[in-house]
Amino acid sequence: MSPAFVDAPLLTAITGLTEQLTAIDKELAQVVRADEVAQRFCTAPGIGPITVLTFGTVVDDVARFAS
């Protein structure tokens, strides 16, 4: 079995996944751009769309916290 035979399906899969991840990244960026609070969170070093949206999902409604 030649290496090219093994590599071709892997490269096809990686290419497809890369395209899907790129599309998801663009969608996440659009969601963050539409949310003023998320935009502010993203100004912290090392905080990006995935972290902001995950945090927002976990916290949900901040009014449920006493302080």
Buried (B, 14 or more C-beta within 10 A) or exposed (E): EEEEEEEEEEEEEEEEEEEEEEEEEEEBEEEBEEBEEBEEBBEEEEBBBEBBBEEBEEEEEEEEEEE
